Amino acid sequence: MADNDEGYRHTWLDGSACPWPAGKVVCVGRNYLDHIRELGNPIPERPVLFMKPSTALAPLERPLALPAGEGACHHEVELAILIGARLSAADVAAARAAAAGYAIALDLTLRDVQQYLKERGQPWELAKAFDASCPISPFVGADALEPDAATLELRINGEVRQRGSTRQMMRPVFELVATISRHFTLLPGDVVLTGTPAGVGPLAPGDRLELVLDGRYRFATAVASRAGGDGPEAGAG
């Protein structure tokens, strides 16, 4: 049974269900220097944090429906961490112990809307937290990869658009999780997105996407022909 109206629930790579309901998504912005520079943003002194509700989570294999009439929708490929234990004011060791698994996800961003909001000093939720704005793959177990040395790759129509390593992050994975837990209690089933490398750009109807986590875990999806419509066949690879 799905945990939200987007037909989503947390699953493992073998298709079995994770034992926790889908929770909130805590996101980290501006965590890769190359991405900061490509958008012309200042380097932050503290982590840039924002949230998506559980209704933002959607199965990655389902065709992506771009919101209509909202301008450009950009792809941002990210490492996702599944939280498996309650964390509040945690240290780095506790943050690592609470990581139940990892996935590759997209932080879909309405870039024109975001720019409008930024210019007016307003929050980003309208650009970042809309329904199905966080398509996410099934999770691999916590022992399946080293999150501080994992690679991320996004290909669109066969062309590499984003490629990076978590080694390039300004702040390591579990330092981020610990910092987040000092501001927001993390619960089992919550997800943390850790930022995106350079190469973000607009999606278009009919685009075919391949996302690769750590060079081993491959997933395919596509952009629907129209909002709420069917796209090319998509699925895990």
C-alpha positions in Angstrom: 0.0 0.0 0.0 1.3 3.5 -0.9 2.1 6.0 1.8 1.1 9.0 -0.2 -1.2 10.1 -3.0 1.7 9.9 -5.5 1.6 6.1 -5.1 4.9 6.1 -3.3 6.4 4.0 -0.5 10.0 3.3 0.5 11.3 0.1 -1.1 14.5 -1.8 -1.2 16.3 -2.7 -4.4 14.9 -6.2 -4.4 11.3 -4.8 -4.4 10.5 -5.5 -0.7 9.0 -2.8 1.4 11.0 -0.8 3.9 9.6 -1.0 7.4 9.1 2.8 7.8 6.4 5.1 6.3 7.5 7.9 3.9 8.3 11.0 5.9 9.6 14.4 5.3 12.5 15.2 2.9 15.2 17.5 4.3 17.3 19.0 1.5 20.7 20.6 1.4 21.3 23.3 -1.1 24.6 24.7 -2.4 26.8 21.8 -1.1 28.9 21.4 -4.3 31.2 24.3 -5.2 30.9 23.7 -9.0 27.1 24.0 -8.7 27.3 27.1 -6.6 29.5 28.7 -9.2 27.3 27.7 -12.2 24.3 29.5 -10.7 26.3 32.5 -9.5 25.3 32.0 -5.9 27.4 33.1 -2.9 29.2 30.4 -0.9 27.2 29.8 2.2 28.8 29.9 5.7 26.2 27.5 7.0 24.3 24.7 5.3 21.3 25.9 3.2 18.4 23.7 4.4 14.9 23.4 3.1 12.1 20.8 3.2 9.8 18.9 0.9 6.7 17.2 2.3 6.2 13.4 2.0 3.8 14.1 -0.9 6.9 15.2 -2.9 8.2 11.6 -2.9 7.4 9.7 -6.1 8.6 6.4 -7.6 11.5 7.2 -9.9 10.4 4.7 -12.5 7.1 6.5 -13.0 7.2 9.1 -15.9 7.9 12.6 -14.6 5.0 15.0 -15.0 6.3 18.6 -15.3 4.1 21.2 -13.8 2.3 23.2 -16.6 2.6 26.9 -16.9 5.4 27.3 -14.4 8.4 27.9 -16.6 11.6 25.7 -16.7 11.8 22.6 -14.5 15.4 21.7 -13.8 16.9 18.3 -12.9 19.2 18.1 -9.9 20.6 14.6 -9.2 21.4 13.9 -5.6 22.4 11.2 -3.1 19.5 10.4 -0.8 19.8 9.0 2.7 17.0 6.9 4.4 16.8 7.6 8.1 16.2 4.5 10.2 16.3 5.8 13.7 15.2 8.9 15.6 17.9 11.6 15.6 17.8 14.8 17.6 20.9 16.9 18.3 23.0 13.9 17.2 26.8 13.7 16.7 28.4 12.3 13.5 28.7 8.8 14.8 25.0 8.6 15.7 24.1 10.1 12.3 26.0 7.4 10.5 24.5 4.7 12.7 21.0 6.0 11.8 21.5 5.7 8.0 19.4 2.7 6.9 20.1 3.0 3.2 20.9 5.1 0.1 19.2 6.0 -3.1 19.6 8.3 -6.1 17.0 11.0 -6.4 16.0 14.1 -8.4 15.3 17.4 -6.7 13.0 18.8 -9.4 13.2 22.6 -9.3 11.0 25.2 -11.0 13.9 27.5 -11.8 11.9 30.5 -13.0 9.7 30.3 -10.0 12.7 30.0 -7.7 14.4 33.0 -9.2 11.2 35.1 -8.7 11.1 34.0 -5.0 14.8 34.6 -4.4 14.5 38.1 -5.8 11.8 38.9 -3.3 13.4 37.2 -0.3 10.6 34.6 -0.2 10.8 30.9 0.7 11.4 28.3 -2.0 8.6 25.9 -1.4 6.6 26.8 -4.5 9.7 26.0 -6.6 10.9 22.9 -4.7 8.1 21.3 -2.7 5.4 20.6 -5.2 3.8 17.2 -5.5 6.1 14.5 -7.0 9.1 16.9 -7.0 11.3 14.3 -5.5 11.4 11.2 -7.7 13.5 8.6 -5.9 14.9 5.1 -6.6 14.6 2.1 -4.4 17.1 2.0 -1.6 20.3 0.0 -1.3 21.4 -1.1 2.2 23.7 1.0 4.4 26.6 -1.4 3.7 26.2 -1.3 -0.1 28.3 1.8 -0.6 30.5 4.4 1.1 28.4 7.6 1.0 31.3 10.0 1.4 32.9 8.5 -1.8 29.9 7.7 -3.9 29.5 8.8 -7.6 26.4 10.2 -9.1 25.6 10.4 -12.8 22.6 11.6 -14.9 22.3 11.0 -18.6 19.5 12.5 -20.7 18.8 11.0 -24.1 22.2 9.3 -23.8 24.2 12.5 -23.0 25.9 13.0 -19.7 24.4 16.0 -18.1 25.6 15.7 -14.5 28.5 13.7 -13.1 30.0 14.1 -9.7 31.3 12.5 -6.5 30.2 13.1 -2.9 33.9 13.7 -2.3 33.3 17.1 -3.9 30.8 18.1 -1.2 31.6 21.1 0.9 30.3 19.3 4.0 30.5 15.5 4.5 27.3 13.4 4.5 27.1 12.6 8.2 28.2 16.0 9.3 25.2 17.3 7.3 22.8 14.8 8.9 24.1 15.7 12.4 23.7 19.4 11.7 20.1 18.9 10.4 19.2 16.9 13.5 20.1 19.9 15.7 17.4 22.0 13.9 14.8 19.4 13.0 14.3 16.0 14.6 14.7 13.2 12.0 12.4 10.3 12.3 12.5 6.8 10.8 11.3 7.1 7.2 12.6 10.6 6.7 14.9 11.2 3.7 17.9 13.6 3.5 19.0 14.9 0.1 22.6 16.0 0.1 23.0 18.5 -2.8 23.7 18.3 -6.5 26.8 18.6 -8.6 27.2 21.0 -11.6 25.3 20.5 -14.8 21.7 21.2 -13.8 19.4 22.2 -16.6 15.8 22.1 -18.0 13.8 18.9 -18.7 11.6 18.6 -21.8 8.7 16.3 -22.6 9.9 13.0 -24.0 13.3 13.2 -22.4 14.7 9.8 -21.4 16.8 9.8 -18.2 19.3 7.3 -16.8 20.5 7.8 -13.2 23.5 5.9 -12.0 24.5 5.6 -8.3 28.1 4.6 -7.5 28.6 3.3 -11.0 26.6 0.1 -10.2 23.0 0.9 -9.6 21.2 2.1 -12.7 17.7 3.4 -13.0 15.7 4.7 -15.9 12.8 7.1 -16.2 11.3 9.5 -18.7 9.5 12.9 -18.8 5.8 12.5 -19.6 4.6 14.0 -22.8 2.4 16.4 -20.8 1.5 17.0 -17.2 -0.3 14.0 -15.9 0.2 12.2 -19.2 2.1 9.1 -20.3 5.7 9.3 -21.2 8.0 6.8 -22.9 8.4 3.5 -21.1 10.5 3.8 -17.9 11.8 1.5 -15.3 14.8 0.2 -13.3 17.9 -1.0 -15.1 
